[in-house]
Amino acid sequence: MFKLIILLAAAVPVILFVNRLFFRRSPKIQKAFAEFRRQVDFAAWALLGLAAIAIVYSLARFVYGFWT
């Protein structure tokens, strides 16, 4: 059983390489995937921005508490 799992795990990179080498994506799929990646990137930056705002707000309230 373990030998089968190891064999499959070793075959995955080879299969992916051969798939990438011989089978190209259509331009329509490439364009859609690029748009999806752009949207995911925007969402990730938006979440990071919100987290940064929350951290700055928390620190400001913390410092304000010491001054009053």
N, C-alpha and C positions, 0 to 999 in steps of 0.2 A: 504494500500500500504506500509506504513512504517513498519507495523507488519510483512509483508512478507519479506521485506529487512532485518529486524532484525533477523527473523527466519533463513533466508539463511546465514547471517553472523555468527550466532551462530552455524549453522550446518557445516560450512566449516572445522573447526578444527577436529570435530568428523569424518567427511568423510575422511579427510587426515590421521588421526590416524588409522582408520579401513583399509584404503587402504594400508598403510605402514605395518600394522600388518599381513595382509593376502596375499598380493600380492607382491612378491619379484621381483626385476629386474634380468634379466638374466646376467650372468657374462660378456657376450659380450657387453651389454649396459653399465654395470658398468665400464668396461675398457674404452669404448669410452667416457663416461662422465668424467672419471678421466683425460683422455688426454685433453679433451676440457677445463676442469677447470685449468689444468696446463698451457695451452696456454693463457687463459684469465688472469691468474695470471702473467705470463711473460709479457703480453701486458700492464697490469696495472703498473708493476714495471718499464717497459721501459718508459711509459708516465711520471711517477713520476720522473724518472731520467732526462728526457729531461726538465721537468719543473724546477728541481733543477739546472741544467746547465744554463738555461735561467736566473734564479734568480741570480746566482753567477755572470754571465756575466754582468747583468744589474747593480748589486751592484759595480762590479769592475769599470765599466765605470763611474758610479756616483762618486765614490771616486777619480778616476783618474781626473775627471773634476775639483774637488776642488784643487788638487795638481798642476794643470797646469794653 
